[in-house]
Amino acid sequence: MDPLTAANALATLVGLLSNFKAERTGTELTEFTTWLKERHYQEVATAIERNSTLSKELSNILATNHSLLVERLSQLDSQIARLANQFDGFGSLANALNSKAPLSEQAMSVLRQLVKSGAEYFMERKMYTEEPDEYFLFGGSGGRIKYADRQFIKDDLDSLVSAGLIRQELTTQGGKKFFVKRAAAEFLAQRNAPNGSPA
């Protein structure tokens, strides 16, 4: 399957699963395929029934707790919209279809610094003074994350986590560590490609 077809199929399935779960609480694959046929998505239902691997994966997804699955689908929808917003021609479309805010310039700057440094993660150091919190890079060239808008840095970090570009973990002392994910490097590489926006 070529990349365009695969991307279209994934987006279609995510959308249909979201609609199905918004209407019903069914956990069986047959309930989903029956619903598809009722909504005149016969081709999609047939494709699922003929592909044993796809059927198995969808069965596993549908077996997930209803509220948890709805939450995951919502997060996936948000991530797709945030990432699409960073590519020429898709920003307006993403904003029209999804009301959630795209990645800010500061969030993009944090991501570039993390990937460029070669660090595995950065750690939050809370400053209980008038000084802004610091974020130290560990591994690679080291150093710390530079940022200007202290009011929204927490929101920017949350948006990167939601977009699936970094992973947050808590230390035993309750501090926050943010790990780089492979998706972050791939995302920035795509933005630097000739057919993408400059990073």
N, C-alpha and C positions, 0 to 999 in steps of 0.2 A: 504494500500500500504506500503510495507516495505521500510526502509530508503534508501537502495541502488537503488530501482526502482524509488522512488520519486526524489532522487538526479539526476538520469539519465534523468528522464522526464523533470525536470526543466532545466538542462543544454541543453537538446535537443531543448526545446521550446525557450530558450533565443537565441540560435544559429540560429534557423530558423527565428525568429522574426527579428534578426539583418540582415540576408540575404534578407528577404522580404523587409525591409525598405531601404536597400541599393539599391534595384532595383526599387521599386515602392513607391508611396506616398498614397496608398489606406488606408482608415480609417474604412472600413467595414469588419466584420468577414468573410463574404462570399468571399470577395476578397482574404483574407488570405488563407482560406481553398481551394479555387479554385487554387491558386498559389501552394499550397502544393501538390494537385493532379497532377498538370502539372509537378511537379518536382519528381513525383513518391513517395510521402510521403502519400499514401492513408490511411495507418493505423493511422497515426497521425491525419489526417483530420477527419477520422471517429470517433476517440476517442474524439476529440473536439466536434463534432456534437452530440455525444451521452451523453455528460456530460454537463448538463445545467449550473452548477456552473462555470465550466471551461470556457464555452462559454461566460458567462456573464463577467467574469474577463478579458478575452482576448478582448472582445468588448470594455470594459472600457479603456484598455491599448492602443488599436489601435485608439481610438478616441482622444488620446492625440496629441497635436500639433506635427507635423512631426519632426521638428528639435529638439524639447525638448525630444521626445521619443528616437531619435537616440542618443542623448547625454546621456540619462539615461541608455540605453542598453550598451553604451560604458563604462560607469562608473561601471555597474554591471559586465561586462566582466573583467574589471580591478580588481574589488574587489575579484572576484572568483579566478583570477590568483594569486593575492597577498596572499590570505589565503591559497590556495593550496600549495604555495611555502614553507609554514612553516611545512609541513608534510612529513615524510620520504617517498621516492618513487614518490612523486608528484612534487617536485621542478623542476627537469629537464624537466618533461612534461609541467609544467606551463610555464617555460621559453621558451621552444620550440614553444609553441602556442601563447605566448603573449610576446611582446618585452618590456613591461613596467617593471621597476625594482621592486623586491620584497621588503618586509619590511626589513629595516636594523637592525643590532644588537642594535643600539641606539634607534630606534623606538620601538623595542621589550622591551628594558629596561624601557623606559618611560611608556609603557603600563603596565608592571609588577608592577612598583612603584605605579602607579595610582590605580590599582585594589587591591594590597596588603595593601595600606594605608587605604582603606575603605572610601576614600574621594568621594564626589559627583562630584567635578570638581577641576581643577586647573586654576589659572589666570596668564596671562603674565604680568610681570612688566618690561617694557623697560628701559634699562640702557643707558643713553645717554653719556656714558663714554667709557673707554677701557674695562670695565668689561662686562662679558656676561649677556644677559637678564636672569631674574629669573622667575621661575614658581612656585607659591605658591599653596599648596594643601589646600582645604577647606573642613572641615568635616573629620570624621575618626580620624586618628592619627595626621593629620596636617603635617607640615613640608614643604619641597619643593622638586621639581623634581631635581635629580642630573643627569648631563650629561657632556660629555667631548668635543664633537665635535661641537663647536658653529657655525661653518661654515654651517653645514647641519641640524641644529635643526629645522629650519622652514620647510625644505623639509620633514623631518621625521614626523613632526606634520601633514603636509598636507597629507602624505601617510596614516597615521592612520585615518584621516577624510575620505579620499577617500575609504579606506577599510571598512568603516562603523563601526569602533570600538570606535571612540569618535565623539562627536558632537561639532562643533564650534559655538559660539555666540559672538556677539559684545556688549560691554557695552555701556551705554549712552555716555561715554567719549571716545569711539572708541577703548577701550582695547579689548583683546581677552580672552574669557573663553572657556575652553575645558571640556566638560561633559563626564563622563564615560557612556558607553552603556552596556546593559546586554550582548550583543554579545561579548564584550571584555572579560568578566569573563568566558563565555562559551568557547570562543576561547582558552584562557589560560588553562582552565580545560581540554580541549581535548588534548592539547599539553602535559599535565602532565599525561595523561592516559597511562597505560602500553603499548598500541599499537601505541602511538604517540611519537614524539621526546621529549626529556627533555626540559622543559621551561628554 
